[in-house]
Amino acid sequence: MTTTTLTPLATGRSSGGMSMTMLRIEALRQLRNPYTLAFTLAMPVVMYLLFGAGPAYGALSAGNGNVAFYVMISMAAYGTAVAMSSLTSLAAAEAQQGWGRQLAMTPLSTAGYALTKLLTAVAFAAFALAVVYIAGALTGAEADSVWRWVAAAGIILGVGLMFGLYGLGVGLVFNSDSAAALASISLVFFAFFGNVFMPLDGVMLDIARFTPLYGFVALSRWPLTEGTLTTGQTDPLWMLLLNVVAWLAVFMVLVYVGARRSRARR
């Protein structure tokens, strides 16, 4: 009688412990997830087409490009934040529901599992950004230099990693299959009140500056606007960086609290 020592998850495992098979399965699973498709792919593109691609206003000047480019960056940043948060919250919920014990029966290490999940989230965030960028390129989004496209994408993917911590914290605190949906829906709320979906002014703009998406999206727009808002006001770079650092600290605390609650439940 012969026995097998490898499970499907271990197939294609690299020397670093990551499973390429699991990475492929995770990517395909997310493409079949209705929440993922709706909030990370469909919604950003639809919002861009509604508010950025109109011929009457999309071609209007905005900073170092046009309005279409401005809205495209906003929606790409939003889609990236949702992708990072929803996928990491799902990973945290899986870990709390006993998936770790199943992994212990395979050659895939905990570090390999975490790396696979992180790469899945980053890859899907890049995919969400690319979808919005393609929509923008096809509908007249313009900037005066190519580097502004590249710089905005780099800021979105780099700073957007902080929302992976947010999703992880939500998944650990709520320990539920609905954690991914909760993370995504909460970011919709933050986007409406964070000067992402629509230009705000007055008291609403003052409040928006303290929300988690404000600094991230404003930094993403920086290559285009250099801090200038549609209202004519200017956000200094230090203020946007302070917003990002402050919320990064909050998300780290959320993960810490979630981890402690998770251990207490055990």
N, C-alpha and C positions, 0 to 999 in steps of 0.2 A: 504494500500500500504506500502510495506517495502522499506527501503533505506539502502544502504551499506555505511559504513563510511571508509572502508579501500580499497585501490587500490592494484593491484598485487605487486607493489614495497614495500608496507608496510608489506606484508606477510612474516613472519619469522623475523620480526624486533626485535632486541635485546633491552635490557633496555638502552644500550649505544647509541641507535639511528641508528646502522648499520643494513642494510637490507641483510640478508643472501640470500634471493631470488635474489636481484639485484647482489650480488656478484657472484652467480651461473650463472646468465644470462650474466654478463659481461665477465666471464671466457669463456663461450661457444661462445660468440660473437667474442672474440679475436682469438679463435681457428678456426673461419671461415673467419677471416680477411686475405686476401692474402698477404698484406704488412707485417703483424705480422709474419705469418708463414715463409715468404721468408727471412726476415732480422733477426729475432730473433731465429729461429729454424733451418731452412734449411741451410742458409749461414754459420753459425759457424761450423756446423757438416761437411758440404762439404769441407770447408777450412781446417778443422782439418784432414779429411781423405786424402786430397790432399797433405798437407805439413807436417803432423805429423805421419801418420799411415804407411808410406812406410817402408817395411822391410829393405831396404838398409840404411836408415838413422834414422828411428824412434827409433831403439834400441841403437843408439849412446849415449854415456854418456853426460849429461848436468847437471852441478851442483850436487845436491843430488838425481838425478834421470836420466831420459833419455830424448831425444829430443821429443818423443811422449808426455810425460808429460808436457814439456815446451810449446809445441804448444797447447795442450789441455787447459792449464790454460789461455793462450792468447785468445783463441776462446771463452772460457766460460766467461771471463771478457768482451769481446766485445759483446757477446749475451746479457749479463745482462745489459750493458749500453744501448743497443738499446731497450730492453724491457722496461726499466724504462723510457726512454725519449719518446718513441713512445706512450705509454699508458697515461702518464701524459700530453703530448701535446694534445692528443685527448680529455682528460677530460677538459682541459682549453678551447679548441675550442667549446665543447658542452656547457659549462657554458656561453660563450659569445653569443651563438646562441639561447638563450632563454630557455634552458633546466631547468635553475633554477626556472623559473616561473611555469613550469610543476611540479617540485618537491614541490613547495609551496602548491600545491593542495593535497599533501599526507602527512602522518605523518612523513615521512623521513626528518630529519633536514639537513641543509647545511653541518654541521659537519659530520653527518652520511654519506652523499653522498661523501664527501671528503675522509673519512676514508675507505669507500667501494672501491673507486677508487685506493687509495694508497695500500690497501691490494691486490687488483687485480694486480697491477703493481708488487708488491713484490713477489706475488705468481707466476706470469708468469716469472719473472726474475729467481726465484728459479727453475722453470720448465726448462727454457732454459739452466741453468747451469747443471741441472741433466742430460739433454739429451746429452750434450757434455761430461760430466763425464762418462756416461754409454758407449758412443762410445769409449772413451779413455780406459776404463777398459776392453772392449772387444777386443781392438786392440793393446794391449801391452804397454800402458802408465804405467810407474813405478816410484816410489819414494822409498827411503830407509826406510821411516817410514810412518805409516798410518796418523800420526798427520799432515804431510805436505799436504795431501789431504784435511783434515778438515780445517787447517789453511788457505789454499788458498781459499777454498770455503767461509769461514767466512769473509775474507778480501774483496772478490769479492762482496758479498751481502751487507756488511756493507758500504764500501766506494762507492759502485755502486749507493747508494741512491742519491748521488750528481747529477747524471744524470737525476733524477726525476725533480730536479730544472731546469735543462737545457730544458727538454721537456716542462715543465710548462711555462717557459719563451718564448719558440718558439711558443707555442699555444696562449699565450696572445698577443704576438707581431703581429703575422700574422693572427690570428682570421680566420682560414680557415680549411676546411675539409682535406686539403693537409698538414696540420701542422705535423701530425704524419709521413707522408712519408718524409717530409723535414727534420725532426729530424733524422730519420733513415739514409737517404742518406748522410746527413752531417757527421754522425759518420763514415760512410764508408770512406769518404774522410779523416777524422781525423785518422782513423786506418791505412790507407796506408802511411800517412806521420808522424805517431806517433810510428813507430817501433813495430807495432802490427802484421801485416800480413807478413812482411818480415824483416830480419835483415838489418839495415842501418849502414852506417859508414861515417866517414869524416864530411863534411859540412851538409849532410842530417841528420846525427845523432845529430849534434849540434842544428839544427832547430827543430828536433823532440822533443827534451827535453822541448820545450816551448809549445807543443800542449796539449790539454786537456786529451787525452787518455794515454799519455806517463806515467805520474806519477801513475795513477790508475792501469794500466796493469803491470808496473814494481813493484809496491807494491804487486800486486797479485802473481807475480812470486817470490817474496822475499823468501818464505819458501823453494823454490827449489834452487834459484841462489844466494841468499844473496847479491844481487846487482851486480853480475858479468854478463857482457854482452857477447854475442857470439864473439865480437871483442876482448875480453880480458880486456876491460876497466871495471871500477867499478863505479857504481852510489852510492854515500853516501846516507844513509837513510834520512838525513835532506833535501837533495835536492828533493827527491821524495815527501816527506811530504809538502815541500814548493810549489811544483807544484800543488798538490791536493788542498791545502788551497787557493792558488791564484785563481785557476779556480773555486773553490767553491764560492769565493767572486764575481767573474765575473758573475756566474750563478745567484747569488742573485740579483745583479744589473740588470741583464736581466729580471728577474721576476718583479722587482720594476718598471722598465721602461715599461714593458708590461702591468702591472696593471694600471699605469697612462694613457697609451694610450687607454686602454679598457674603463676607466671611461670617457675619453675625447670623445670617439666615441658615448657614450650614451648621 
